[in-house]
Amino acid sequence: MLDTRPISFIADYFVIATADSARQLKAISDEIQKQLKKHATLPLGVEGTADSGWVLLDYGGVIVHLLSPEMRDYYLLEKLWANAPVVVRMQ
């Protein structure tokens, strides 16, 4: 998770996660939406599909990027947002 507040007005935080298959991407996306809906939080927008290798969930202050390993290597979001402090990193 990156804290983008110091460097961007787009969102406060970016969550960047990798899934090894389209099925995993869809499952993670569905579960995030399901859990947040329980708290009356709906995404402002959802872009991409699991089959494309990139799903973006826009929750206003938090944007979730779910990527296949290939898409993560291609777009290098952490490099693009290198000036954003890392809040937490899990592997």
N, C-alpha and C positions, 0 to 999 in steps of 0.2 A: 504494500500500500504506500502510495506516494502522497505527501502533503503538498498539494499544488497551490495552496493559498498564497505563498510568498511570490509566486512567479506567474500566476495566471488568474483570470477572472472567470474562466470556463467552469471550473468546479473547485471545491475545496480539497477533494481527495480523488485519486485514481486507484482503483483496485485492479491489478493485472494478474490473471491466472491462466494457467495452461492446462489443457485436457488432452489426453492422448488419442481421442477418437471423437467423431461427430456425435456419437451416442452419449459420451461423457459430457461434451459441450452442452447438448440439449438438456441432459439431466441436471447439470449444475445451474444452468439458466432457469429452468423450470422451478427448481428448489428455491433459488434466491427469490424469485417472484412470488412463490407460494408463501414463504416465510414472511416476507415483507408485507404481503397482502393481509396477513393475520394482524398486522399492526397498522392497518389502514394506509399503507404506503404503496402507491402504484407508480410504476415507471412513467416518466414524462415521455419517454420514447424507447423503442427497442429497434436496433438496426442489425442487419446481418442475419445469417442463419448458421446453424451448426454445420451444415454441409459446406458452407463457404470457408469455414475455419476461423471465423471471427464473429462473435456476438457481443454487441455493446448494449448495456442496460444503463439508461440515463435516469438517475434519481435526483437530478438537480445538483445538490452539493456533492454527491458521490456518483462517479461514473465507473461502471464495472466493465472491464475488457476481458472477455473470455476468448482465448486463442488456442489454435492448434500449435504444436511445436514449430511447424514450418512457418506459420504466419508470425509467430512471436520472433523467430529468427529473422524474418524478412523485414518487419516493421521496427524492431528494436525500440519499443516505446520507452524503456528505461533510459536508453541513450538519448532519445529525443527530449525527454524530461529529466535529464541528468542533474539539473540544478534544483530539482524538487527533493526536499529531505525525505528519506525513507522512514516511514512510521513503523512498519513491521515487515519482515521478510521471512517467509516460510519455504522450506524445500521438502 
